Amino acid sequence: MKARLNITIEQNILSEVKQYASKQNTSVSELVEDYFTTLTKTTKKKNIIQMIESMKPAAIEKNADLKELIYKEQSGKYGF
């Protein structure tokens, strides 16, 4: 069952998101739902691509040791 959710965001961001959704042949609602689904997944095992994609870009420096970052992510030190 679907439920309604009201959110407040900056108008310029909303405009960009609507354009992006249109180019992807989807809706803003579907984008938000997909993001929330990804955000709340509780699967214990992830492959390396999923782990890297789940990290915030600012947390990955140019010369970062990805093995170390993944270890820390799994141990919950960064809260990715």
Buried (B, 14 or more C-beta within 10 A) or exposed (E): EEEEEEEEEEEEEEEEBEEEBEEEEEEBEEBBBEEEEEEEEEEEEBEEEEBBEBBEEEEEEEEEEEEEBBEBBEEEEEEB
